[in-house]
Amino acid sequence: MGVGTWKLIISKSHYLAGLFLIVLAAAAFYYNLAGNNGEIDIPLEQAAAAAAQQIDIDQELANATREEESVLDEHDHINSTTASICNIFKGKWVFDDVSFPMYKEHECSFMIGDYACEKYGRQDLKYQQWRWQPRDCDLPRFNGSAFLEKIRGKKLVFVGDSLNRNQYISMLCLIESSLSSSVNKSAIRYGNYFLFNATEYNASIGFYWSPFLVESNNDDPFIHRLQDRVLRIKSIENHGRHWAEADILIFDSFIWWMEPTLTILWGSFGSNDAIYKRLDTRQETRYRLYEMGLNTWADWLEFNVNKTKTKVFFMSLSPTHMLGESWGEEKNCYNTTEPLSKDDYWGIMSDRKMMRVAESVIGKLESRGVQIQYLNITHMSDYRKDGHPSIYRQFFHSLSDEQLKDPTSYSDCGHWCLPGVPDIWNQLLYAHIMNS
């Protein structure tokens, strides 16, 4: 497993001296501000602490700076296999209209409008009939009965954003054929938590909405389209307590970190002495923040999961196809009906540096005794520009006349139609769980 080399880029002695002077200056600034206009009422001690907190984030951002690595080679990084048979992430897409799809969209009781492309007008259905063929072995077909038997008496929870929910709905669709007709086929919502109980197996399969994993102002599963995204990058406990008892955890977090700006909050939402720092994340800061967030997640895992019982998975980034120039066209995924066939294709939206950050954090966490299976679905999914909803999904806002004139302007090239690509992700997950 390859991990990056780390550097401290600030001299400790200079930093401590500077810290003392900046804390005093900042404390005086807050003290004077409170006295001059009365708009901020912060005691001198709190002002000094607040200034020190702001310095903390600057220092952590600096400490998270990484050396540049060469272009990512999957074989040099975390390599998960099924019983060491082969690298199941290396292979090709094969058209198979005999055994695929593994379920019908309209027969899945759990299907939602975000991923129901056939229901919302998509005519070409070939996107449902591609299977992943590893280079040196075969993937086991997802068997819902066998899977439920394997997780009998256990709790499996997906944690992350709408791509993880995409995979969650896929899994429920895959297992539904194994459920008796008397089973209540619905997922119940408890705040951020959506839970399906397979009562015949005393098993539960849940999804918890937490797009950054750490706490943020985007933690409402339905109301989260906020222009200024604010993160408590050191806080995860309010979310984590909902996952602590799970036997199997599947995490993802990527796309929400790609915003051009993010605001970091030190303190609590609504607190008078909270410190907000808005950062431009279009450069190196993005990777540093992502690493800080994942380190908070890693720390939580180290001290809160049962290292001998809990199985933990991390899904690599799900690629988007928003920029057609990646494959030599000027459009995005709209009206594409075939996967890419170019060998070793990597889309410009698949940020391999972000992947290296995640791999490094996972590698260090494993050295602390927490075993994580890293499911590298990025490269294989990057070929599937045909698999997105595009305009064939339920939209929860009105489309303007200008948008309707140009379908590429509102095409969803991030999520995936179901049946489709996330079913293969679940085949990979199934292979790991069944062989564990």
PAPAZA-973956 format. One record per residue (C-alpha): residue in one letter; x negated, y negated, z. Coordinates in nm, 3 decimals, padded with zeros to 5 digits. Layout:
N
('a', (X, Y, Z)) ...
//
This chain:
436
('m', (00.000, 00.000, 00.000)) ('g', (-00.149, -00.328, -00.106)) ('v', (-00.116, -00.629, 00.118)) ('g', (-00.235, -00.982, 00.070)) ('t', (-00.528, -01.146, 00.247)) ('w', (-00.443, -01.429, 00.482)) ('k', (-00.624, -01.753, 00.559)) ('l', (-00.591, -02.025, 00.817)) ('i', (-00.624, -02.351, 00.630)) ('i', (-00.637, -02.587, 00.927)) ('s', (-00.923, -02.612, 01.173)) ('k', (-00.801, -02.529, 01.523)) ('s', (-00.998, -02.800, 01.696)) ('h', (-00.888, -03.069, 01.453)) ('y', (-00.533, -02.945, 01.472)) ('l', (-00.519, -02.961, 01.854)) ('a', (-00.658, -03.311, 01.862)) ('g', (-00.422, -03.423, 01.592)) ('l', (-00.132, -03.252, 01.765)) ('f', (-00.193, -03.447, 02.087)) ('l', (-00.208, -03.781, 01.907)) ('i', (00.094, -03.712, 01.686)) ('v', (00.306, -03.593, 01.978)) ('l', (00.229, -03.914, 02.169)) ('a', (00.299, -04.129, 01.866)) ('a', (00.621, -03.949, 01.784)) ('a', (00.736, -03.965, 02.143)) ('a', (00.678, -04.339, 02.150)) ('f', (00.863, -04.374, 01.821)) ('y', (01.173, -04.195, 01.949)) ('y', (01.156, -04.384, 02.279)) ('n', (01.140, -04.722, 02.102)) ('l', (01.411, -04.625, 01.860)) ('a', (01.649, -04.537, 02.140)) ('g', (01.575, -04.862, 02.320)) ('n', (01.604, -05.087, 02.015)) ('n', (01.931, -04.984, 01.857)) ('g', (02.098, -04.743, 02.094)) ('e', (02.183, -04.499, 01.810)) ('i', (01.957, -04.225, 01.941)) ('d', (01.952, -04.142, 02.308)) ('i', (01.663, -03.899, 02.358)) ('p', (01.453, -03.895, 02.679)) ('l', (01.079, -03.931, 02.635)) ('e', (01.018, -03.565, 02.729)) ('q', (01.266, -03.443, 02.467)) ('a', (01.117, -03.672, 02.207)) ('a', (00.774, -03.526, 02.265)) ('a', (00.912, -03.174, 02.245)) ('a', (01.101, -03.257, 01.926)) ('a', (00.790, -03.401, 01.766)) ('a', (00.595, -03.091, 01.865)) ('q', (00.865, -02.875, 01.706)) ('q', (00.833, -03.066, 01.381)) ('i', (00.457, -03.012, 01.391)) ('d', (00.522, -02.642, 01.452)) ('i', (00.694, -02.601, 01.117)) ('d', (00.415, -02.788, 00.937)) ('q', (00.160, -02.559, 01.098)) ('e', (00.358, -02.244, 01.021)) ('l', (00.400, -02.350, 00.661)) ('a', (00.024, -02.398, 00.642)) ('n', (-00.048, -02.067, 00.816)) ('a', (00.176, -01.886, 00.568)) ('t', (-00.032, -01.996, 00.268)) ('r', (-00.150, -01.692, 00.077)) ('e', (-00.432, -01.627, -00.165)) ('e', (-00.325, -01.587, -00.527)) ('e', (-00.299, -01.226, -00.637)) ('s', (-00.326, -01.077, -00.983)) ('v', (-00.016, -00.988, -01.181)) ('l', (00.194, -00.740, -00.984)) ('d', (00.132, -00.375, -01.060)) ('e', (00.400, -00.160, -00.902)) ('h', (00.152, 00.123, -00.841)) ('d', (-00.061, -00.103, -00.619)) ('h', (00.231, -00.186, -00.393)) ('i', (00.484, -00.004, -00.184)) ('n', (00.573, 00.315, -00.365)) ('s', (00.886, 00.495, -00.243)) ('t', (00.953, 00.838, -00.388)) ('t', (01.203, 01.115, -00.339)) ('a', (01.019, 01.383, -00.145)) ('s', (00.700, 01.275, -00.325)) ('i', (00.832, 01.423, -00.650)) ('c', (00.773, 01.119, -00.868)) ('n', (00.799, 00.745, -00.886)) ('i', (01.174, 00.713, -00.939)) ('f', (01.135, 00.343, -01.020)) ('k', (00.938, 00.414, -01.337)) ('g', (01.148, 00.526, -01.630)) ('k', (01.395, 00.408, -01.893)) ('w', (01.765, 00.351, -01.950)) ('v', (01.937, 00.629, -02.144)) ('f', (02.283, 00.593, -02.300)) ('d', (02.508, 00.865, -02.160)) ('d', (02.877, 00.851, -02.249)) ('v', (02.938, 01.202, -02.119)) ('s', (02.854, 01.180, -01.748)) ('f', (02.884, 00.803, -01.706)) ('p', (03.051, 00.605, -01.565)) ('m', (03.072, 00.789, -01.234)) ('y', (03.412, 00.628, -01.157)) ('k', (03.672, 00.417, -01.334)) ('e', (03.700, 00.049, -01.249)) ('h', (04.080, 00.050, -01.223)) ('e', (04.077, 00.360, -01.001)) ('c', (03.858, 00.201, -00.733)) ('s', (04.073, 00.069, -00.449)) ('f', (03.784, -00.139, -00.319)) ('m', (03.714, -00.330, -00.642)) ('i', (03.713, -00.709, -00.620)) ('g', (03.749, -00.969, -00.896)) ('d', (03.384, -01.073, -00.888)) ('y', (03.274, -00.747, -01.049)) ('a', (03.587, -00.624, -01.233)) ('c', (03.470, -00.712, -01.584)) ('e', (03.703, -00.477, -01.770)) ('k', (04.005, -00.614, -01.584)) ('y', (03.908, -00.969, -01.678)) ('g', (03.881, -00.908, -02.048)) ('r', (03.550, -00.745, -02.133)) ('q', (03.605, -00.520, -02.435)) ('d', (03.265, -00.356, -02.486)) ('l', (03.226, -00.096, -02.211)) ('k', (02.886, 00.045, -02.300)) ('y', (02.742, -00.132, -01.997)) ('q', (02.912, 00.139, -01.787)) ('q', (02.740, 00.427, -01.966)) ('w', (02.370, 00.378, -01.912)) ('r', (02.189, 00.601, -01.665)) ('w', (01.840, 00.559, -01.528)) ('q', (01.597, 00.834, -01.626)) ('p', (01.276, 00.845, -01.420)) ('r', (00.966, 00.933, -01.618)) ('d', (00.875, 01.255, -01.438)) ('c', (01.191, 01.382, -01.269)) ('d', (01.570, 01.353, -01.258)) ('l', (01.777, 01.147, -01.016)) ('p', (02.035, 01.347, -00.820)) ('r', (02.389, 01.248, -00.914)) ('f', (02.574, 01.066, -00.640)) ('n', (02.799, 01.313, -00.458)) ('g', (03.043, 01.133, -00.232)) ('s', (03.136, 01.438, -00.022)) ('a', (02.774, 01.533, 00.036)) ('f', (02.686, 01.174, 00.123)) ('l', (02.969, 01.139, 00.376)) ('e', (02.868, 01.471, 00.531)) ('k', (02.510, 01.346, 00.556)) ('i', (02.616, 01.030, 00.740)) ('r', (02.878, 01.204, 00.955)) ('g', (02.902, 01.030, 01.291)) ('k', (02.682, 00.742, 01.174)) ('k', (02.710, 00.375, 01.082)) ('l', (02.561, 00.243, 00.759)) ('v', (02.546, -00.134, 00.711)) ('f', (02.445, -00.349, 00.414)) ('v', (02.315, -00.690, 00.526)) ('g', (02.255, -00.980, 00.291)) ('d', (02.412, -01.181, 00.011)) ('s', (02.660, -01.116, -00.269)) ('l', (02.414, -00.889, -00.453)) ('n', (02.414, -00.662, -00.149)) ('r', (02.793, -00.688, -00.143)) ('n', (02.783, -00.588, -00.512)) ('q', (02.599, -00.272, -00.407)) ('y', (02.833, -00.220, -00.111)) ('i', (03.145, -00.225, -00.331)) ('s', (02.968, 00.011, -00.572)) ('m', (02.904, 00.257, -00.289)) ('l', (03.267, 00.249, -00.176)) ('c', (03.379, 00.314, -00.533)) ('l', (03.133, 00.603, -00.565)) ('i', (03.255, 00.779, -00.250)) ('e', (03.627, 00.713, -00.297)) ('s', (03.682, 01.023, -00.510)) ('s', (03.574, 01.230, -00.211)) ('l', (03.834, 01.081, 00.023)) ('s', (04.172, 01.238, 00.078)) ('s', (04.477, 01.049, -00.043)) ('s', (04.585, 00.989, 00.318)) ('v', (04.275, 00.781, 00.400)) ('n', (04.326, 00.408, 00.439)) ('k', (04.118, 00.278, 00.151)) ('s', (04.040, -00.076, 00.259)) ('a', (03.762, -00.263, 00.432)) ('i', (03.861, -00.467, 00.735)) ('r', (03.699, -00.805, 00.793)) ('y', (03.567, -00.915, 01.132)) ('g', (03.413, -01.258, 01.076)) ('n', (03.104, -01.198, 00.860)) ('y', (03.149, -00.824, 00.889)) ('f', (03.344, -00.605, 00.644)) ('l', (03.388, -00.247, 00.763)) ('f', (03.525, 00.068, 00.606)) ('n', (03.582, 00.369, 00.830)) ('a', (03.578, 00.720, 00.682)) ('t', (03.771, 00.864, 00.974)) ('e', (03.754, 01.225, 00.855)) ('y', (03.376, 01.206, 00.887)) ('n', (03.361, 00.969, 01.184)) ('a', (03.141, 00.752, 00.961)) ('s', (03.152, 00.382, 00.881)) ('i', (03.011, 00.182, 00.592)) ('g', (02.987, -00.191, 00.642)) ('f', (02.868, -00.512, 00.482)) ('y', (02.753, -00.814, 00.680)) ('w', (02.728, -01.149, 00.503)) ('s', (02.399, -01.321, 00.589)) ('p', (02.241, -01.459, 00.268)) ('f', (01.919, -01.583, 00.432)) ('l', (01.921, -01.311, 00.701)) ('v', (01.839, -01.593, 00.945)) ('e', (02.117, -01.828, 01.059)) ('s', (02.231, -02.105, 00.827)) ('n', (02.524, -02.332, 00.747)) ('n', (02.611, -02.090, 00.465)) ('d', (02.714, -01.803, 00.689)) ('d', (03.085, -01.811, 00.609)) ('p', (03.148, -01.523, 00.364)) ('f', (03.386, -01.736, 00.156)) ('i', (03.309, -02.102, 00.228)) ('h', (02.939, -02.144, 00.162)) ('r', (02.901, -02.355, -00.153)) ('l', (02.731, -02.639, 00.029)) ('q', (02.495, -02.881, -00.144)) ('d', (02.256, -02.912, 00.149)) ('r', (02.163, -02.569, 00.276)) ('v', (02.038, -02.575, 00.634)) ('l', (01.848, -02.287, 00.795)) ('r', (01.759, -02.209, 01.154)) ('i', (01.458, -02.021, 01.029)) ('k', (01.359, -01.891, 01.373)) ('s', (01.708, -01.775, 01.473)) ('i', (01.861, -01.441, 01.382)) ('e', (02.004, -01.300, 01.706)) ('n', (02.364, -01.413, 01.644)) ('h', (02.361, -01.206, 01.327)) ('g', (02.140, -00.924, 01.446)) ('r', (02.362, -00.820, 01.736)) ('h', (02.613, -00.697, 01.477)) ('w', (02.354, -00.465, 01.317)) ('a', (02.173, -00.337, 01.624)) ('e', (02.371, -00.014, 01.659)) ('a', (02.356, 00.086, 01.291)) ('d', (02.192, 00.415, 01.198)) ('i', (02.113, 00.305, 00.842)) ('l', (02.042, -00.058, 00.744)) ('i', (02.009, -00.187, 00.387)) ('f', (01.884, -00.546, 00.361)) ('d', (01.841, -00.791, 00.077)) ('s', (01.762, -01.162, 00.060)) ('f', (01.624, -01.349, -00.236)) ('i', (01.838, -01.567, -00.460)) ('w', (01.946, -01.813, -00.191)) ('w', (01.583, -01.906, -00.129)) ('m', (01.555, -02.032, -00.487)) ('e', (01.733, -02.363, -00.424)) ('p', (01.524, -02.670, -00.523)) ('t', (01.555, -02.804, -00.167)) ('l', (01.624, -02.648, 00.171)) ('t', (01.663, -02.812, 00.511)) ('i', (01.502, -02.649, 00.814)) ('l', (01.669, -02.704, 01.151)) ('w', (01.480, -02.691, 01.479)) ('g', (01.738, -02.669, 01.754)) ('s', (02.110, -02.593, 01.737)) ('f', (02.372, -02.707, 01.491)) ('g', (02.537, -03.019, 01.632)) ('s', (02.273, -03.074, 01.899)) ('n', (02.169, -03.434, 01.961)) ('d', (01.801, -03.346, 01.987)) ('a', (01.789, -03.117, 01.682)) ('i', (01.520, -03.182, 01.423)) ('y', (01.606, -03.155, 01.053)) ('k', (01.340, -03.138, 00.785)) ('r', (01.437, -03.138, 00.418)) ('l', (01.181, -02.965, 00.198)) ('d', (01.119, -02.949, -00.175)) ('t', (01.102, -02.575, -00.245)) ('r', (01.011, -02.583, -00.612)) ('q', (00.644, -02.521, -00.538)) ('e', (00.446, -02.319, -00.282)) ('t', (00.676, -02.423, 00.003)) ('r', (00.938, -02.176, -00.123)) ('y', (00.711, -01.880, -00.064)) ('r', (00.604, -02.004, 00.277)) ('l', (00.964, -02.055, 00.390)) ('y', (01.065, -01.714, 00.255)) ('e', (00.781, -01.558, 00.449)) ('m', (00.878, -01.740, 00.767)) ('g', (01.237, -01.621, 00.732)) ('l', (01.131, -01.262, 00.668)) ('n', (00.891, -01.276, 00.963)) ('t', (01.182, -01.373, 01.188)) ('w', (01.373, -01.074, 01.047)) ('a', (01.072, -00.847, 01.097)) ('d', (01.028, -00.957, 01.459)) ('w', (01.394, -00.879, 01.526)) ('l', (01.360, -00.533, 01.375)) ('e', (01.048, -00.453, 01.577)) ('f', (01.220, -00.512, 01.908)) ('n', (01.581, -00.419, 01.834)) ('v', (01.598, -00.107, 01.619)) ('n', (01.548, 00.247, 01.738)) ('k', (01.224, 00.338, 01.562)) ('t', (01.295, 00.709, 01.584)) ('k', (01.659, 00.698, 01.474)) ('t', (01.733, 00.399, 01.252)) ('k', (01.656, 00.419, 00.881)) ('v', (01.581, 00.079, 00.727)) ('f', (01.580, -00.009, 00.357)) ('f', (01.494, -00.334, 00.182)) ('m', (01.616, -00.397, -00.172)) ('s', (01.375, -00.590, -00.392)) ('l', (01.508, -00.893, -00.580)) ('s', (01.797, -00.844, -00.817)) ('p', (01.699, -01.008, -01.149)) ('t', (01.912, -01.270, -01.319)) ('h', (01.940, -01.335, -01.692)) ('m', (02.027, -01.702, -01.698)) ('l', (01.754, -01.805, -01.942)) ('g', (01.765, -01.635, -02.279)) ('e', (01.418, -01.749, -02.376)) ('s', (01.293, -01.462, -02.163)) ('w', (01.386, -01.230, -02.448)) ('g', (01.342, -01.471, -02.738)) ('e', (01.690, -01.624, -02.757)) ('e', (01.834, -01.959, -02.662)) ('k', (02.139, -01.824, -02.480)) ('n', (02.181, -01.646, -02.150)) ('c', (02.356, -01.316, -02.080)) ('y', (02.678, -01.427, -02.251)) ('n', (02.791, -01.191, -02.526)) ('t', (02.500, -00.949, -02.481)) ('t', (02.596, -00.584, -02.514)) ('e', (02.265, -00.394, -02.515)) ('p', (01.983, -00.359, -02.264)) ('l', (01.640, -00.488, -02.350)) ('s', (01.411, -00.227, -02.499)) ('k', (01.077, -00.411, -02.487)) ('d', (00.819, -00.210, -02.294)) ('d', (00.709, -00.359, -01.961)) ('y', (00.949, -00.652, -01.994)) ('w', (00.951, -00.899, -01.706)) ('g', (01.202, -01.183, -01.709)) ('i', (01.092, -01.532, -01.617)) ('m', (01.356, -01.539, -01.344)) ('s', (01.205, -01.235, -01.169)) ('d', (00.964, -01.403, -00.930)) ('r', (00.694, -01.147, -00.861)) ('k', (00.529, -01.375, -00.610)) ('m', (00.845, -01.362, -00.400)) ('m', (00.825, -00.984, -00.424)) ('r', (00.468, -00.989, -00.299)) ('v', (00.575, -01.195, 00.001)) ('a', (00.843, -00.939, 00.091)) ('e', (00.602, -00.650, 00.038)) ('s', (00.341, -00.808, 00.261)) ('v', (00.589, -00.866, 00.546)) ('i', (00.716, -00.509, 00.514)) ('g', (00.361, -00.372, 00.511)) ('k', (00.274, -00.556, 00.831)) ('l', (00.597, -00.446, 00.995)) ('e', (00.519, -00.084, 00.913)) ('s', (00.181, -00.125, 01.081)) ('r', (00.378, -00.223, 01.394)) ('g', (00.565, 00.106, 01.392)) ('v', (00.885, 00.020, 01.198)) ('q', (00.921, 00.235, 00.888)) ('i', (01.096, 00.069, 00.593)) ('q', (01.181, 00.212, 00.255)) ('y', (01.129, -00.058, -00.007)) ('l', (01.357, 00.011, -00.305)) ('n', (01.198, -00.163, -00.600)) ('i', (01.497, -00.210, -00.829)) ('t', (01.367, -00.529, -00.994)) ('h', (01.181, -00.402, -01.297)) ('m', (01.438, -00.139, -01.391)) ('s', (01.726, -00.386, -01.355)) ('d', (01.544, -00.655, -01.553)) ('y', (01.615, -00.463, -01.875)) ('r', (01.992, -00.481, -01.817)) ('k', (02.082, -00.824, -01.951)) ('d', (02.403, -00.658, -02.076)) ('g', (02.523, -00.565, -01.728)) ('h', (02.639, -00.901, -01.590)) ('p', (02.999, -01.026, -01.569)) ('s', (02.926, -01.329, -01.787)) ('i', (03.271, -01.488, -01.835)) ('y', (03.455, -01.164, -01.751)) ('r', (03.527, -01.204, -01.383)) ('q', (03.760, -01.382, -01.147)) ('f', (03.665, -01.747, -01.099)) ('f', (03.776, -01.917, -00.781)) ('h', (03.760, -02.269, -00.919)) ('s', (03.911, -02.436, -01.224)) ('l', (03.696, -02.450, -01.533)) ('s', (03.668, -02.783, -01.712)) ('d', (03.744, -02.832, -02.080)) ('e', (03.374, -02.889, -02.143)) ('q', (03.286, -02.559, -01.979)) ('l', (03.548, -02.371, -02.173)) ('k', (03.399, -02.502, -02.499)) ('d', (03.065, -02.347, -02.405)) ('p', (03.099, -02.006, -02.235)) ('t', (02.726, -01.994, -02.160)) ('s', (02.775, -02.288, -01.923)) ('y', (02.977, -02.085, -01.675)) ('s', (02.862, -01.730, -01.744)) ('d', (02.776, -01.530, -01.434)) ('c', (02.436, -01.382, -01.516)) ('g', (02.345, -01.296, -01.158)) ('h', (02.602, -01.047, -01.031)) ('w', (02.672, -00.712, -01.196)) ('c', (02.979, -00.552, -01.350)) ('l', (03.110, -00.237, -01.185)) ('p', (03.075, 00.040, -01.281)) ('g', (02.720, -00.056, -01.371)) ('v', (02.369, -00.126, -01.250)) ('p', (02.438, -00.124, -00.870)) ('d', (02.563, 00.235, -00.905)) ('i', (02.208, 00.328, -01.002)) ('w', (02.070, 00.140, -00.701)) ('n', (02.296, 00.357, -00.490)) ('q', (02.169, 00.668, -00.667)) ('l', (01.819, 00.569, -00.557)) ('l', (01.942, 00.505, -00.202)) ('y', (02.132, 00.835, -00.208)) ('a', (01.818, 01.022, -00.313)) ('h', (01.624, 00.880, -00.017)) ('i', (01.896, 00.941, 00.240)) ('m', (01.976, 01.293, 00.124)) ('n', (01.607, 01.390, 00.128)) ('s', (01.535, 01.234, 00.467)) 
//
